[in-house]
Amino acid sequence: MKILGIGNAIVDVICKVDDNFIAQNGLTKSTMKLIFDENEFQKLLTNLKVEKTVSGGSVAFNSGYISAR
């Protein structure tokens, strides 16, 4: 069996923010926002302290999981 997986890993960036930050940046509580633009990401991080980063799903993991079944 041959498997090729191509994709971008997803990384969760966890920060504590208040309601004002959410409103000022057009975000919505209890949702996820994928950010593809490096400038947009850097703008959000300007006044934040990153508490934790967590690697999420990736094509490599999912391909390996499916092939093992």
C-alpha positions, 0 to 999 in steps of 0.5 A: 500500500502506498499513501501520499498525504499533502496538507498543512498542519493545524495549530491551535494558539491559545490566549486569554482575552476579554470581551472587548478584544473579541469585539474589536477584532470581529471575533465570535465566542465559542467559534474557530477562525482559520487564519491564512494571512500572516499579517492578520495573524501577527496583528491579532498577536500584537497585544496577546500573551500566548498561553499554549500552542497545540498541534491539531490534526494533520494529513499525515496523522489521518492518513496513517490512521486510515491505513491502519484500519 
